[in-house]
Amino acid sequence: MGDQSDTFIESSLQAYAPFVYRLAWTHSKNHADAEDILQEVFLRYVKHAWKLQDEEHRKAWFIRTTINCSRNLFRSPWSRMRRASLEALEAHTKIIDSGGTEVLEAVKALPHKYRTVIYLFYLEDFSIRAIAKLLSLKESTVKSQLLRARQKLKEQLKGDFDDG
């Protein structure tokens, strides 16, 4: 039984780790925190994997748990202090490469709720209905958040392109 569950956990890790990491990164805005979140999500998964009935339930669980772990990371005082110093370091050592960095930076600057819906809608190809179900929101709320996120991105990017 142990070998089967180990194989199951390993296959889940291979299947979901990239997805969980990308979602964590959209929330945390840095790779070290995204890796910490990924590790926390999979530690929780090992404890709860037996409860997840099917693939759809499993994917919803990964999304919800990743979002919750991301929020928990930002609530701790230690994390806020560390993040402030990391952001200052990144600002001093930032390397700007061409092609899409402006868009990525604009998305990273969005509030969490907008980043989440943008990520799930555009990068993971979830429908509005699926996003609403996963985040326990009304479809109209998801549509509003997508609309507002697009407007914010348009304003930010317009400013970037008007300057140059």
C-alpha positions in Angstrom: 0.0 0.0 0.0 2.8 2.4 0.8 4.4 2.0 -2.6 1.1 2.7 -4.3 0.4 5.9 -2.3 4.0 7.1 -2.9 3.6 6.6 -6.6 0.3 8.4 -6.5 1.8 11.3 -4.6 4.7 11.4 -7.0 2.5 11.4 -10.1 0.3 14.2 -8.6 3.5 16.2 -7.9 4.6 15.9 -11.5 1.1 16.7 -12.8 0.3 19.7 -10.5 3.6 21.2 -9.3 4.1 23.5 -12.4 0.5 24.7 -12.1 0.7 25.3 -8.3 4.1 27.0 -8.7 2.8 29.4 -11.4 -0.3 30.3 -9.4 1.8 30.8 -6.2 4.2 33.0 -8.2 1.4 35.2 -9.5 0.4 35.8 -5.8 3.9 36.1 -4.3 5.7 37.9 -7.1 8.9 36.1 -6.4 10.4 32.6 -6.9 11.5 31.9 -3.4 8.1 32.5 -1.9 6.4 30.6 -4.7 8.7 27.6 -4.0 7.8 27.8 -0.2 4.1 27.9 -1.1 4.5 24.9 -3.4 6.2 23.0 -0.7 3.4 23.9 1.8 0.7 22.9 -0.6 2.2 19.5 -1.3 2.8 18.9 2.4 -0.9 19.5 2.9 -1.7 17.3 -0.1 0.1 14.3 1.4 -2.2 14.6 4.4 -5.4 15.1 2.4 -5.0 13.2 -0.9 -7.1 10.3 0.2 -10.1 12.7 0.6 -10.1 13.9 -3.0 -12.6 11.9 -5.0 -11.8 12.8 -8.6 -9.5 14.9 -10.9 -11.8 17.9 -10.9 -12.0 17.9 -7.1 -8.2 17.5 -6.9 -7.6 20.5 -9.2 -10.0 22.7 -7.3 -8.3 21.6 -4.0 -4.9 22.6 -5.4 -6.2 26.0 -6.5 -7.9 26.8 -3.3 -5.1 25.5 -1.1 -2.5 27.5 -3.1 -4.5 30.7 -2.8 -4.9 30.1 1.0 -1.2 29.3 1.5 -0.3 32.5 -0.5 -2.6 34.6 1.7 -1.2 33.0 4.8 2.3 33.9 3.7 1.4 37.5 3.4 -0.3 37.7 6.7 2.8 36.9 8.8 4.7 39.9 10.1 8.0 38.2 9.3 7.0 37.8 5.7 5.9 41.4 5.3 9.3 42.6 6.7 11.2 40.1 4.5 9.2 41.0 1.4 9.9 44.7 1.8 13.6 44.1 1.9 13.4 41.6 -1.1 11.4 44.1 -3.1 14.0 46.8 -2.4 16.8 44.4 -3.5 14.9 43.5 -6.7 14.4 47.2 -7.5 18.2 47.7 -7.4 19.2 44.6 -9.3 16.4 44.4 -11.8 17.4 43.4 -15.4 15.0 44.5 -18.0 14.7 42.2 -21.0 12.7 42.9 -24.0 9.4 41.4 -25.0 6.5 41.2 -22.6 8.2 42.4 -19.4 5.9 45.4 -19.3 2.8 43.2 -19.4 4.3 40.9 -16.7 5.1 43.8 -14.5 1.7 45.3 -14.9 0.0 42.0 -14.0 2.3 41.6 -11.0 1.2 45.1 -9.9 -2.4 44.2 -9.8 -4.2 43.4 -6.5 -4.3 39.7 -5.6 -8.0 39.2 -6.5 -7.4 40.6 -10.0 -4.1 38.7 -10.5 -5.9 35.4 -9.6 -8.7 35.8 -12.1 -6.4 37.1 -14.9 -4.1 34.1 -14.3 -6.8 31.5 -14.2 -8.6 33.0 -17.2 -5.8 33.7 -19.6 -3.0 31.4 -18.5 -4.8 28.4 -17.4 -7.8 28.8 -19.8 -10.5 28.4 -17.1 -14.0 29.6 -18.0 -15.7 32.3 -15.9 -18.0 29.7 -14.5 -15.1 27.5 -13.5 -13.3 30.3 -11.9 -16.4 31.4 -10.0 -16.9 27.8 -8.7 -13.2 27.4 -7.7 -13.0 30.7 -5.9 -16.5 30.5 -4.4 -17.6 33.7 -6.1 -20.6 34.7 -8.3 -20.0 34.6 -12.0 -20.8 38.3 -12.2 -18.1 39.0 -9.6 -15.5 37.2 -11.7 -16.6 39.1 -14.8 -16.4 42.4 -12.9 -12.9 41.5 -11.6 -11.7 40.5 -15.1 -13.1 43.8 -16.5 -11.5 45.9 -13.7 -8.2 44.0 -14.1 -8.2 44.6 -17.9 -8.9 48.3 -17.3 -6.1 48.6 -14.8 -3.7 46.8 -17.2 -4.8 49.1 -20.0 -4.1 52.2 -18.0 -0.7 50.9 -16.8 0.4 49.8 -20.2 -0.9 52.9 -22.0 1.2 55.0 -19.7 4.3 52.8 -20.3 3.9 53.0 -24.1 3.1 56.7 -24.2 6.3 57.6 -22.3 8.5 55.9 -24.9 
